[in-house]
Amino acid sequence: MAGPGPYDGLWNVVFATTRGTCSSGTSIPFNVTGNRVSSAGGGRVEGAVTRAGSVAVTASVGASRASGRGRLVGNYGSGYWSGVISGDRCSGTWQATRG
């Protein structure tokens, strides 16, 4: 059985909108177990993280759906996202913290 991954745990991701009319400040919690990213509540989250910290995720809440890519380092992460939120096409950045 493999040991814990370097990014295992509960993460909280806060989204900021830089293009479009979607609201900023929305947060979604997610879990990392090994190389899998999954929901910790607040919507459906699926994705993967490499041992080097590269992460790719899709998230959906109701009719809203977004995908993002970025990097996790230690207890922090950041990257970019794009999607359709409440019918509006938007994109922006995200910041994540573990714990």
N, C-alpha and C positions, 0 to 999 in steps of 0.2 A: 504494500500500500504506500502510495506517495505521501510525503510530508506536506505540510501547508505551503501554499504558494506565497511569494513575496508580497502580494497585494491583497491577500485574503482579508475579508472583513466587510463591515458596513461602511459604505461611502455615501455622501450627500453631494449631489450635483446641482449647482445653481446656474441657470441659463440667462444670458444677456442677449438681447436682440440688437443687431447692428444694421440690419436691412429688413424692411417690412414694418407692419404695424402691430406685430405681436407684442404682448406685454413682456417686460423683462422681470427677472427676479423669481421666476417659477423654479421650484426645486423638486427633484425626484430622488428618493433614496434607492440605492442598489447594492446588491451583495456581490462580492467576488469570492469564488471558491476555485482554487487552482487557476485554470485559464478561462473559466466560464464567468460571464457577467449575467446576473438575473435580477428580477424585481425584488425589492424589499418593501413593496407597498406603493400606492400612488400611481399605478399603471403597469403596463407590460414592458419589460426591459429584457433584451436579449443581446448577447455579444460575446466578445472574447478579448483577452489581454495576453500579450506575449510575456515571457520572462524578462524581456528588456523594457517592458512597460508600455508598448504601443497598444492602444485600445481602439476597438471599433464597436459601436453599439447602435441598435435601433430601439426607440422607445415610442410607445403609443398610449394615449389616454383618450378613451372615447373615439371620436372621429379624427383626432389630432395624431399626427405621426411625424417623427423626426429621426434623422440618423446623424451620428457624430463620430469624429475621429480625434485622437489626441494622444497624450502621453501621461502616464502615472509615474511619479518619482517620489519614493518614500511615502509620506502620508498626504501628498497633494497631487493634483492633476489639472490639466488644462487642455483645451482644444477648440475645435470649431464644430458647428452643427448647422443643419438646414432641414427644412421640412414644411409641412402644411399644418398650421395651427388654427383651429376654428375657421377653416376655409381660407385663411390668408397664407400666402407663400412668404416665408421668412427665413432668415439665417442669422448667425451670430457666433458668440463664443460661449464656452462653459468653463467653470472652475469647480474642482472637486476636492473634498477633504474626507479623510478616513477617521472614523472613531466617533 
